[in-house]
């Protein structure tokens, strides 16, 4: 049975945020989505003591605390380090990919240019994580 996913979406670009919301609304995977505009805001959300998200979708290029800095903080935290974090970015820089996997991400996805391809990738990611046994602290 597909479970409802709780998603923390960390993205500073309003167009990308609108695209994600439009995409998720089209899909048949039940979800709750919370948005953060940067790593600092995301850490505030995660540390306020409420229910943690099932997965995190993370952009790398953001102001204040960028994606790599956020990942390092997240994976060093005993309470937060088990949240599967999927990087969703335009950066195909091999150094970024290697560093993200070294830190401990669950996946690295390049944002495609065509909207249909974007919908397809997001659908596959959410379908995959909705059937996983996720850790609830």
Residue, then its C-alpha position, 0 to 999 in steps of 0.5 A: x500500500x502506498x503511504x502518504x509522504x511528508x516532503x520538505x522541499x528546499x528551493x529558493x527559485x519561485x518558478x521551480x517551487x511553482x513547477x514542483x507544486x504543479x507537478x505534485x498536484x498532477x500525481x496520484x501519490x498522496x503527499x504533504x509538502x512543506x517549503x523552505x526557501x533556503x537551508x537556514x529556513x529548512x533547519x528552522x523547520x526541522x528543529x522546531x520539534x514537530x513531525x519530521x518529513x519522510x523525505x527532503x528534496x533539496x536544491x544545491x544553489x541557494x542563499x544563506x546556507x547552500x545545499x552542501x552546507x545544509x547536507x553537512x549539518x543534516x547528516x551530522x545531526x543524530x535526529x535528522x541524519x536518517x531523513x532520505x535527502x534527494x538532491x534536485x538541481x541543475x548542477x551536473x558538476x561531478x565534484x558536487x555529485x561526488x561530495x553529495x554522495x560522500x555526505x550521504x544523500x539518497x539520490x541526485x537528480x538533474x532537473x530536466x528542461x522539458x516539463x514532461x520529463x520533470x513530471x516523470x522524474x518527480x513521479x518516479x522519485x515519489x512513487x519509490x519513496x512512498x513504498x519504502x519503510x521509512x524511519x520515524x524518530 
